Amino acid sequence: MTNPVPIPQTDPRAGYLELKPEIDAAIAAVLSSGQYILGSVVERFERDFAAHLGAAQGIGCASGTDAIELALRACGIGERDLVFTVSHTAVATVAAIERAGATPVLVDIEPDGFAMDPNALEAALRDPPSGRPAAILPVHLYGEPADLAAIVEIARVHGLRLIEDCAQAHGARYGGRPAGSFGDFACFSFYPTKNLGALGDAGIVTTSDASLAQAAREIREYGWRERYVSDRIGINTRLDPIQAAVLAAKLPQLRADNSRRQQIAARYDEGLVGLSMRLPPRRAGASHVFHQYVIRGKDRDRLREHLQGAAIGTGIHYPLPVHLHPAYNGRVHLAPAELRNSERVAGDILSLPIYPQLSTTGVDRVIAETRRFHQ
Ligand SMILES: Cc1ncc(COP(=O)(O)O)c(C=O)c1O
């Protein structure tokens, strides 16, 4: 018997190969232009990406982590400020809050979902640790918007900034509007495996507030308003024009890529129904763009091994909530003191293969092997 063709959990190279002529030409144009820092290619991509979201402005930066730091700094958030976010996220969300000088407060996720629980958030705001509550930073994890109606209202009532971590949610929608259009800022990562991925590190913040946009633009480049004159303290986190050119070549395909991810998710839903595991929840009124398709089951580790044996890659996003990482454990504020839902999901989640170029035959093989495991 011949070995089955491996199915990776994600495949950014396939995304490159699909648009190779366009991407190669876009990179070559930057190389010949001599403009290797910011410039018109970056500006055009910033405009196009912001327009895609219905935001007034985009400020490109070097990564999704930097995007969060930049948004917080542009809001004037730093020392002694509390930023409420979740523990069930990429460590980058929490790392960026600390890099901005602020204090993260980690709240639990919904009992039957993967995103910030508005009830837990309210409870945390009733009894915050010492410091000034300054911002809420929900994460639209796996491509599904958080409960924005409730979170937007909580931010309004408490007079807090709302910064959306959209690193996994390019093109997701909530109540008919793009995820990322609800907060003061939306922060995106273009890490290669994301729904819109560069060929290296890259990120962007979007906002429709002109003065916040101006602040972010200045802080991105040493606090310069005018070249060589720092009006405020800044950092260097510019979007590389080569990555901007790659992203500009891929942006027109984002909608089709997201539709393909949704088709794959629907096929998994249909094919995996009735097994002793939970399929991904769908929030009413939201459009999930399936950065990840995440199932939950007690036998997660054995299923993972079984799929590995059938040359099918899987992932765990993420094996540890942030508050249990050695660098954060016992040091970071939790509200409440135990994040039971966050800890529970870390033990039973499994991300199945999903990327736009994954064939239907491949999806069916994943379904068949998962069903075989449950027989
Ligand atoms: C939810 C979330 N937030 C933030 C980030 C940070 O993005 P980057 O890796 O581009 O710094 C990522 C990606 O890793 C992410 O998934």
The ligand as an ORCA input file, in Angstrom:
! r2SCAN-3c Opt
* xyz 0 1
  C      -5.240     36.294     18.419
  C      -3.873     36.788     18.035
  N      -3.460     37.975     18.488
  C      -2.260     38.476     18.152
  C      -1.402     37.795     17.332
  C      -0.052     38.358     17.049
  O       0.245     38.473     15.709
  P       1.752     38.355     15.158
  O       2.149     36.925     15.219
  O       1.644     38.893     13.780
  O       2.595     39.235     16.037
  C      -1.805     36.560     16.794
  C      -0.972     35.777     15.859
  O      -0.075     35.101     16.169
  C      -3.072     36.035     17.166
  O      -3.494     34.862     16.701
*
